[in-house]
Amino acid sequence: MRRILLLSLLLFLVMIYSCKRPQAKEDTFKVSENPEIVQFTPKKPTRITLRRNSNGSYSWELRGEDVEEIIAADKKLKAYTETTNH
């Protein structure tokens, strides 16, 4: 009977001690900003929808975010169609 009482008292003390022990710090992960790392969004490519008419000529529709790229693509397409039509 004494053994059971001592064992239960010992278990009770162990449980109390484990509850009072200071827990590990919650913010073990620190957030730090590194100025060397820069986030950027990738550029979307210029989309070209090419159509051929019944008489054999081509037309196209250009879509994109960068106006300069759209104009450059239009110039290239115009130059290509002018050289292949002659």
C-alpha positions in Angstrom: 0.0 0.0 0.0 2.9 2.3 0.8 4.5 1.6 -2.5 1.4 2.6 -4.4 1.0 5.7 -2.4 4.7 6.7 -2.9 4.5 5.8 -6.6 1.4 7.9 -7.1 3.0 10.8 -5.1 6.1 10.6 -7.2 4.1 10.6 -10.5 2.1 13.6 -9.2 5.3 15.5 -8.4 6.7 14.7 -11.8 3.6 16.0 -13.5 3.6 19.2 -11.5 7.3 19.8 -12.2 6.8 19.3 -15.9 4.0 21.8 -16.0 5.9 24.5 -14.2 9.0 24.1 -16.3 9.5 27.1 -18.6 8.5 26.2 -22.1 10.7 26.9 -25.1 10.3 30.4 -26.6 7.5 30.6 -29.1 9.3 32.8 -31.6 12.1 30.5 -32.4 11.8 31.6 -36.0 12.8 35.2 -36.5 11.7 37.1 -39.6 14.4 39.3 -41.0 14.4 41.3 -44.1 17.4 41.1 -46.3 17.8 44.1 -48.6 19.9 42.1 -51.0 16.9 39.9 -51.9 14.5 41.7 -54.2 11.2 40.4 -55.2 10.1 40.9 -58.8 7.3 39.8 -61.0 8.2 38.2 -64.3 7.3 40.0 -67.5 4.5 38.4 -69.5 5.4 37.8 -73.1 3.8 39.5 -76.0 1.0 37.4 -77.3 0.5 37.2 -81.1 -2.7 36.0 -82.7 -1.9 35.4 -86.4 -4.6 35.1 -89.1 -4.4 34.3 -92.7 -7.1 35.7 -95.0 -8.6 33.9 -98.0 -6.5 35.9 -100.4 -3.3 34.8 -98.7 -2.4 37.9 -96.7 -1.8 37.9 -93.0 -3.2 39.9 -90.2 -2.3 39.8 -86.5 -3.4 40.9 -83.1 -0.8 41.7 -80.4 -1.4 41.7 -76.7 1.0 42.4 -73.8 2.0 44.6 -71.0 5.1 46.4 -72.4 4.2 48.8 -75.2 7.7 49.0 -76.6 7.8 45.2 -77.0 4.5 45.2 -78.8 5.7 47.9 -81.2 8.9 46.0 -81.8 7.0 42.8 -82.5 4.6 44.7 -84.9 7.6 46.1 -86.8 9.2 42.7 -87.1 6.0 41.1 -88.4 5.4 43.9 -90.9 9.0 43.6 -92.2 8.7 39.8 -92.5 5.4 40.0 -94.3 6.7 42.6 -96.7 9.8 40.6 -97.6 7.8 37.3 -98.1 5.1 38.9 -100.2 7.4 40.2 -103.0 
